[in-house]
Amino acid sequence: MPLRLTTYGRSEDIPSLPGKNVFHSTELFRVLEQTDAYRPLLAVAYDGDEPVGKLLCIVRRKSRWLRISYKTFSYGTGEYFGIRWKPEEVFGEILTYLTRYYGGYSWMVEFRNLEDALFGYRYFRQNGYFPIRWLRVRNSLHHPRIDKWMSQSRRRQIQQGLANGAVMEEVESEADIRSLFTMLDHYYSSKLHHYFPDVGFFLSLLTESSGDKEVGKVFAVRYKGRVIGGSVCLFSNGNAYLLFSGGLRKSFPKLYPGVLAVWKAMLYARDHGYEHFEFMDAGLPFRKLGYRDFILRFGGKQLGSRRWFRISWNWLNRLLIRMYV
């Protein structure tokens, strides 16, 4: 019996599905559904009536120079179940469908944050994608002292920031979410290669994490009641993933708000039994990169990976495929 693919564009239509990967979950779908300029689509593969795989795609709308463009991306290559079908075969069917669906709609389709850099290689190539080497940084939280491999300068900054009056805390209220959003929105506005979501993302994340299943968590750094730093994490399969972080380091240089925002998230992950803490975007493998140097000082291990891209301009996509053979 061939696979049957069904796509869901509204959370209320999604049936109960197996799986533990938050990046392809109904919970994250609902968060994205409440975020302005984001449109999620969940593709589910069925063998008869049994779900054997699912993949959550995100379409982001961006307005620039009176023009609207769309970019589609996915965190990972989906989640797969059952024993009759090989995961890569199911992924190949989903990928082919989504590539046709978004091929002329989005100027780019991207698959990022891959757990296995080789998974689906054949099917990515068949569908006209090209790979670019990317890096990941992962910290182990198994050791009782998670600062064991941290640089001396990073430890000193944490101690000085706390000694100078900075306070780290979990964000629990809508008012605090909005204060943190204002600060982070200002922080990310100067970073051209990053796109910061609407405040609805953070408010919905707070709602979705109020039940038994912890989808994500928001943390803040305060000084005299003012939010000066913060971070946002998602949790999946026993690991914590840093989605956003930042701080007003120029305004409060002796408090190290960006450092404390990450440190608070790491402490929370360790205290709640998560095994690893991952920085989701360590960047391209350039010899020198400021952000990667910043996160490596927390003591993590640098891992090689790749991202897959497909561009809607066929001539350029063909050229990039030849470049990255």
Backbone torsions as a table, in degrees:
resi	resn	phi	psi	omega
1	MET	NA	128.0	179.9
2	PRO	-71.2	161.3	177.0
3	LEU	-70.9	148.6	174.9
4	ARG	-116.8	126.6	-179.4
5	LEU	-103.4	134.3	176.4
6	THR	-130.1	135.9	177.4
7	THR	-112.0	145.4	-178.6
8	TYR	-123.6	125.7	179.3
9	GLY	-108.0	-4.6	178.1
10	ARG	-132.9	137.1	-175.7
11	SER	-64.1	-32.3	-177.8
12	GLU	-68.7	-16.2	179.4
13	ASP	-90.3	-11.3	-175.1
14	ILE	-78.2	124.5	177.7
15	PRO	-76.9	175.0	175.1
16	SER	-67.5	126.6	-176.1
17	LEU	-126.8	148.9	175.7
18	PRO	-73.9	170.8	175.5
19	GLY	121.2	153.2	-179.2
20	LYS	-125.2	-0.4	-177.3
21	ASN	-81.9	112.6	-174.5
22	VAL	-65.0	-26.6	-177.4
23	PHE	-72.9	-8.9	177.0
24	HIS	-130.7	34.1	-174.0
25	SER	-103.8	160.2	174.8
26	THR	-66.7	-32.2	179.7
27	GLU	-62.3	-47.0	178.3
28	LEU	-67.9	-34.3	175.4
29	PHE	-55.3	-46.6	-179.1
30	ARG	-64.9	-38.0	177.7
31	VAL	-61.1	-47.5	-178.6
32	LEU	-67.7	-32.9	179.4
33	GLU	-62.5	-29.3	-179.6
34	GLN	-94.3	9.8	-177.4
35	THR	-105.8	123.1	179.8
36	ASP	-60.4	138.8	178.5
37	ALA	74.6	7.4	175.7
38	TYR	-118.0	140.3	175.5
39	ARG	-136.3	110.7	179.8
40	PRO	-85.2	153.8	174.4
41	LEU	-141.5	124.0	179.7
42	LEU	-105.0	118.9	176.9
43	ALA	-100.0	126.6	-178.4
44	VAL	-122.6	131.8	177.2
45	ALA	-100.3	131.8	-179.2
46	TYR	-117.9	138.6	167.9
47	ASP	-104.9	96.9	-168.3
48	GLY	70.5	-120.2	176.8
49	ASP	-102.1	2.8	-176.0
50	GLU	-96.9	122.6	176.3
51	PRO	-70.0	130.7	-179.4
52	VAL	-118.8	-3.7	177.4
53	GLY	-174.5	155.7	177.3
54	LYS	-151.9	150.8	-179.9
55	LEU	-147.3	127.5	-179.7
56	LEU	-99.6	120.4	175.5
57	CYS	-105.2	148.9	-179.2
58	ILE	-124.3	126.4	175.6
59	VAL	-104.2	125.4	-179.8
60	ARG	-112.5	127.3	178.9
61	ARG	-95.2	136.3	179.2
62	LYS	-135.6	131.8	178.3
63	SER	-104.7	128.2	-179.6
64	ARG	-150.9	128.0	179.1
65	TRP	53.1	49.3	178.0
66	LEU	61.2	23.4	-178.7
67	ARG	-130.4	140.0	179.8
68	ILE	-106.6	131.1	176.8
69	SER	-128.2	159.9	-178.1
70	TYR	-127.8	138.4	175.2
71	LYS	-127.1	136.0	179.9
72	THR	-112.9	135.0	178.3
73	PHE	-148.2	163.1	179.2
74	SER	-140.4	140.5	174.1
75	TYR	-87.2	96.4	-179.0
76	GLY	91.8	-172.8	-174.1
77	THR	-112.5	18.9	174.8
78	GLY	101.0	-172.6	-178.0
79	GLU	-137.2	137.1	-169.7
80	TYR	-133.0	148.7	-173.2
81	PHE	-136.8	169.9	175.4
82	GLY	81.9	173.7	-176.0
83	ILE	-122.5	-12.4	-177.3
84	ARG	-71.3	-35.1	-175.5
85	TRP	-113.5	139.5	173.5
86	LYS	-72.7	138.0	-178.6
87	PRO	-53.5	-40.4	-178.3
88	GLU	-66.5	-33.4	178.1
89	GLU	-67.0	-41.6	177.5
90	VAL	-64.4	-44.4	178.5
91	PHE	-59.4	-40.8	179.8
92	GLY	-58.8	-41.0	178.3
93	GLU	-65.4	-44.5	-179.7
94	ILE	-65.5	-43.7	-177.9
95	LEU	-62.2	-43.6	179.9
96	THR	-60.6	-43.9	179.8
97	TYR	-64.2	-48.7	-176.8
98	LEU	-65.5	-34.5	178.7
99	THR	-64.2	-42.3	176.8
100	ARG	-67.3	-38.7	-177.1
101	TYR	-65.7	-44.4	-175.2
102	TYR	-99.9	-5.2	-173.1
103	GLY	-53.8	-43.6	-179.3
104	GLY	-102.0	3.9	-175.3
105	TYR	-100.4	-44.3	-179.5
106	SER	-103.4	140.6	179.5
107	TRP	-72.0	-19.9	176.4
108	MET	-149.2	141.7	170.1
109	VAL	-117.2	129.9	-174.1
110	GLU	-134.1	138.6	172.4
111	PHE	-115.6	118.1	-174.0
112	ARG	-123.3	170.9	174.8
113	ASN	56.2	49.2	-177.0
114	LEU	-78.8	128.4	176.6
115	GLU	-71.1	-37.5	178.5
116	ASP	-122.9	110.6	-174.1
117	ALA	-65.3	-19.8	-178.1
118	LEU	-96.4	-10.6	-177.1
119	PHE	-62.2	130.1	175.9
120	GLY	73.9	12.7	-175.8
121	TYR	-52.3	-49.2	-178.0
122	ARG	-58.7	-42.5	-175.5
123	TYR	-75.6	-33.2	173.7
124	PHE	-61.0	-44.7	-179.9
125	ARG	-63.9	-42.3	-179.6
126	GLN	-61.8	-30.1	-177.0
127	ASN	-97.6	12.2	171.6
128	GLY	82.4	26.7	176.7
129	TYR	-93.9	153.8	174.3
130	PHE	-124.0	144.3	-177.3
131	PRO	-95.8	148.8	171.4
132	ILE	-129.6	131.3	179.1
133	ARG	-61.4	138.5	179.8
134	TRP	-138.8	163.6	-179.1
135	LEU	-120.6	150.9	174.7
136	ARG	-127.3	151.3	175.8
137	VAL	-126.4	123.0	-175.7
138	ARG	-125.9	130.9	176.5
139	ASN	-103.0	135.9	174.1
140	SER	-84.2	136.6	179.8
141	LEU	-109.8	15.9	-176.6
142	HIS	-73.9	-32.5	-174.5
143	HIS	-75.6	143.0	179.0
144	PRO	-57.5	-33.4	176.7
145	ARG	-107.6	101.3	-176.5
146	ILE	-77.6	-4.7	174.4
147	ASP	-94.8	11.9	-176.5
148	LYS	-58.5	-41.1	-177.6
149	TRP	-99.0	7.2	-178.7
150	MET	-74.6	148.6	179.1
151	SER	-68.4	153.8	179.3
152	GLN	-61.4	-38.1	-179.6
153	SER	-64.8	-37.3	179.3
154	ARG	-67.9	-42.5	176.4
155	ARG	-59.8	-42.8	-179.0
156	ARG	-63.9	-41.0	179.1
157	GLN	-62.9	-41.1	178.2
158	ILE	-62.6	-46.3	-180.0
159	GLN	-62.7	-43.2	-178.6
160	GLN	-68.5	-41.0	179.5
161	GLY	-60.0	-45.0	179.3
162	LEU	-69.4	-38.8	179.7
163	ALA	-66.5	-29.0	-179.0
164	ASN	-86.3	3.2	171.4
165	GLY	112.0	1.8	177.7
166	ALA	-73.0	143.9	-178.3
167	VAL	-124.0	130.9	178.2
168	MET	-102.3	139.3	-177.8
169	GLU	-155.6	161.6	171.5
170	GLU	-84.7	143.6	-179.5
171	VAL	-93.5	125.4	-174.6
172	GLU	-122.4	-14.0	-174.1
173	SER	-118.1	158.2	179.0
174	GLU	-64.3	-37.5	-179.7
175	ALA	-62.9	-41.3	179.4
176	ASP	-68.4	-37.1	176.9
177	ILE	-59.5	-44.8	-177.8
178	ARG	-67.1	-37.4	177.2
179	SER	-65.0	-43.1	178.9
180	LEU	-66.2	-39.9	179.4
181	PHE	-60.0	-44.4	179.6
182	THR	-58.5	-43.0	179.9
183	MET	-66.7	-48.5	-177.8
184	LEU	-68.0	-35.4	177.8
185	ASP	-61.3	-41.3	176.3
186	HIS	-65.2	-40.0	-179.4
187	TYR	-64.4	-45.6	-175.9
188	TYR	-79.6	-16.7	-177.9
189	SER	-63.2	-23.9	-179.8
190	SER	-89.8	-2.5	-177.3
191	LYS	-106.4	102.6	-169.4
192	LEU	-65.4	-29.9	-174.7
193	HIS	-90.9	3.3	178.0
194	HIS	-111.6	147.5	176.9
195	TYR	-123.3	122.8	-175.2
196	PHE	-101.7	129.0	-175.5
197	PRO	-73.8	168.3	177.4
198	ASP	-66.1	159.4	-179.3
199	VAL	-59.9	-23.2	178.3
200	GLY	-59.0	-31.1	177.8
201	PHE	-59.5	-45.8	-175.1
202	PHE	-75.0	-37.4	176.8
203	LEU	-65.1	-41.0	179.0
204	SER	-69.3	-36.1	178.2
205	LEU	-62.3	-38.9	177.6
206	LEU	-63.4	-40.4	179.7
207	THR	-68.6	-45.6	-177.4
208	GLU	-67.0	-24.6	-178.3
209	SER	-92.2	7.6	-177.8
210	SER	-85.8	-10.2	-179.5
211	GLY	-93.3	-154.4	-178.1
212	ASP	-71.6	-34.0	-177.1
213	LYS	-93.1	122.3	-178.9
214	GLU	-87.9	107.6	-179.0
215	VAL	-82.9	-46.7	-178.1
216	GLY	-161.8	178.1	-178.1
217	LYS	-149.1	146.8	179.6
218	VAL	-117.3	135.4	-177.7
219	PHE	-125.7	151.2	-179.1
220	ALA	-134.1	153.1	172.1
221	VAL	-117.5	127.0	-177.7
222	ARG	-118.2	154.4	170.4
223	TYR	-141.0	116.2	-177.0
224	LYS	53.2	41.9	176.3
225	GLY	86.1	-11.2	-177.6
226	ARG	-94.5	136.9	175.4
227	VAL	-76.5	120.9	-178.2
228	ILE	-121.4	-1.2	179.1
229	GLY	-166.0	164.6	179.1
230	GLY	-175.3	167.3	179.1
231	SER	-151.8	159.2	-179.1
232	VAL	-134.2	129.6	-179.9
233	CYS	-123.6	148.6	167.3
234	LEU	-112.7	151.9	-177.3
235	PHE	-123.1	131.9	-177.1
236	SER	-154.9	131.4	174.9
237	ASN	51.0	42.1	176.3
238	GLY	81.0	7.6	-179.7
239	ASN	-123.8	155.1	176.0
240	ALA	-109.5	137.7	-177.7
241	TYR	-123.3	122.6	179.2
242	LEU	-80.0	115.1	-176.7
243	LEU	-91.2	-46.8	178.5
244	PHE	-141.9	149.7	171.8
245	SER	-161.6	154.5	178.3
246	GLY	179.1	170.2	179.5
247	GLY	-163.0	162.0	-179.8
248	LEU	-87.5	69.9	-173.6
249	ARG	-69.5	-30.4	179.4
250	LYS	-73.5	-34.3	179.5
251	SER	-79.3	-28.8	-178.1
252	PHE	-132.6	66.2	-173.1
253	PRO	-65.2	-26.5	-177.4
254	LYS	-89.7	-0.8	-179.7
255	LEU	-104.5	-16.1	178.1
256	TYR	49.3	57.1	-175.0
257	PRO	-63.6	-35.5	178.6
258	GLY	-66.5	-37.6	177.4
259	VAL	-66.5	-46.9	-178.5
260	LEU	-65.7	-32.5	179.0
261	ALA	-62.6	-42.5	177.8
262	VAL	-70.4	-42.0	-178.1
263	TRP	-61.6	-40.2	178.5
264	LYS	-62.1	-42.4	179.2
265	ALA	-64.2	-39.5	178.5
266	MET	-65.4	-42.0	178.5
267	LEU	-62.9	-43.3	179.4
268	TYR	-61.4	-45.5	-179.4
269	ALA	-61.5	-43.1	178.7
270	ARG	-63.6	-45.6	-176.5
271	ASP	-68.2	-21.3	-179.2
272	HIS	-105.1	18.2	168.8
273	GLY	83.3	13.2	177.8
274	TYR	-77.5	144.3	-172.1
275	GLU	-85.6	-35.6	-177.6
276	HIS	-136.5	155.4	175.9
277	PHE	-124.5	119.1	-174.6
278	GLU	-117.3	134.8	170.9
279	PHE	-86.4	116.0	-167.3
280	MET	-72.0	-23.0	-177.7
281	ASP	-132.9	91.7	177.7
282	ALA	-91.4	-3.7	171.7
283	GLY	89.2	-178.5	177.8
284	LEU	-69.9	156.1	-175.3
285	PRO	-79.2	50.4	172.8
286	PHE	-71.8	152.8	-179.2
287	ARG	-62.4	-39.9	179.7
288	LYS	-124.0	128.4	177.3
289	LEU	-149.3	120.8	-172.3
290	GLY	-58.3	-45.3	-177.2
291	TYR	-67.1	-39.3	179.8
292	ARG	-66.1	-37.8	175.8
293	ASP	-61.7	-38.6	179.1
294	PHE	-61.9	-46.9	-175.3
295	ILE	-78.1	-28.7	178.6
296	LEU	-67.1	-22.7	179.0
297	ARG	-71.7	-7.9	172.3
298	PHE	-83.4	-0.8	172.8
299	GLY	94.6	13.6	-178.1
300	GLY	-80.6	172.7	179.8
301	LYS	-104.8	133.6	179.7
302	GLN	-84.2	129.4	-177.1
303	LEU	-122.8	141.8	176.7
304	GLY	-83.5	142.7	178.3
305	SER	-153.7	-167.6	175.3
306	ARG	-149.6	162.2	169.2
307	ARG	-121.8	148.9	178.9
308	TRP	-109.5	137.0	-177.2
309	PHE	-130.8	150.9	169.9
310	ARG	-143.1	127.8	-175.7
311	ILE	-107.9	143.5	-173.3
312	SER	-71.7	-22.3	177.2
313	TRP	-79.4	106.9	-171.5
314	ASN	-59.3	-40.9	-177.7
315	TRP	-63.3	-40.5	179.7
316	LEU	-72.7	-37.8	179.2
317	ASN	-63.8	-41.9	178.4
318	ARG	-63.7	-38.8	178.6
319	LEU	-63.8	-43.6	-179.6
320	LEU	-68.8	-33.8	176.1
321	ILE	-62.5	-41.9	178.8
322	ARG	-66.9	-33.8	-179.4
323	MET	-69.4	-33.1	-173.5
324	TYR	-110.3	29.0	175.7
325	VAL	-67.8	NA	NA
